[in-house]
Amino acid sequence: MKNAQQATRVRGLAYMLLAALGAAASGMAHAQSVRDHINIVGSSTVYPFATVVAENFGRRNANFKTPTIEPTGSGGGIKAFCAGVGVQHPDIANSSRRITASEVADCAKNNVTEIVEVKIGYDGIVVANAKSSRHYELTLRDIYLALAKDVPDPAGTQKLVPNPYTKWSQINSKLPADDIEVLGPPPTSGTRDAFNELVMEGGCKTFAWVAALPTDARLTACHMLRDAPHYIDAGENDNLIVQKLENSPRQLGIFGYSFLEQNADKVQGAHINGVAPEVPGLAAAVLLREEGARPGDPRHP
């Protein structure tokens, strides 16, 4: 069960954010004369699900236009949502993580108050590559050493050094001698936030002395990713990552489990800590995460 929790990398799938009715009402009264539809922004992972809901809403409610949805990433969506009340601002923000205390404060500064969070579901985060390529079996430590900007000194001293690894086999002799090239989400992405916390930090903490660092130093060591060509910011479009993996079989990609499931004929998920990215493992991880603090909870440091 512990391995299932670590390998599936569960995270809250979506938090639909709405402003307080009082604050929204003044904006909506003006909106009716300027904008005649609901405007939604946010997570690219949530986007396919939100699109289906929006289309169903449009079909079933003839008096309302279908809501527009823009995949800006969780961070970008929340930033736009918190920028103010009125037709120039989105009505709803979808996010693959919870809103942070600092984002709530930004909302309040712009009169976006009493925000309502609605949890929609759960998703997993996968590391995948083209189905035509070699299947990877990785550990959290492998991934951390491949993607961190600075890593523990390979000579064994307790200090961080610029990441010297360029090939997977340099990290783990069981892995192929292929260049480390991983396509992943940008800093504005909730998937990136969850990946840093659940995967990068998980691998980072396998080094006891790094895990013992003061909080700020540890988070910098664990969450700071290296630059291209080793970690490649692929934008907010997860489907584009899947397409690129098909064309570049030696590259790996990071995205939500739902995109792996939808493209099972094209890409395959790596085993992480010996566990496959499959629904049973995801369900087990959800149960385990529910027993403790979830990322973003006030209880969670």
Sequence and secondary structure as in RCSB ss.txt:
>XXXX:A:sequence
MKNAQQATRVRGLAYMLLAALGAAASGMAHAQSVRDHINIVGSSTVYPFATVVAENFGRRNANFKTPTIEPTGSG
GGIKAFCAGVGVQHPDIANSSRRITASEVADCAKNNVTEIVEVKIGYDGIVVANAKSSRHYELTLRDIYLALAKD
VPDPAGTQKLVPNPYTKWSQINSKLPADDIEVLGPPPTSGTRDAFNELVMEGGCKTFAWVAALPTDARLTACHML
RDAPHYIDAGENDNLIVQKLENSPRQLGIFGYSFLEQNADKVQGAHINGVAPEVPGLAAAVLLREEGARPGDPRH
P
>XXXX:A:secstr
 HHHHHHH EEEEEEEEE  HHHHHHHHHHHHHH  S EEEE TTTHHHHHHHHHHHHHH TTS   EEEE  HH
HHHHHHTT SSTTS SEEE SS   HHHHHHHHHTT  S EEEEEEEEEEEEEEETTS   EE HHHHHHHHBSE
EE TTS SSEEE    BHHHH TTS S B  EEE  TT HHHHHHIIIIIHHHHTTSHHHHTS HHHHHHHHH B
  TTTEEE  S HHHHHHHHHH TT EEEEEHHHHHHTTTTEEE EETTB SSHHHHHHHHHHHHHS  TT TT 
 
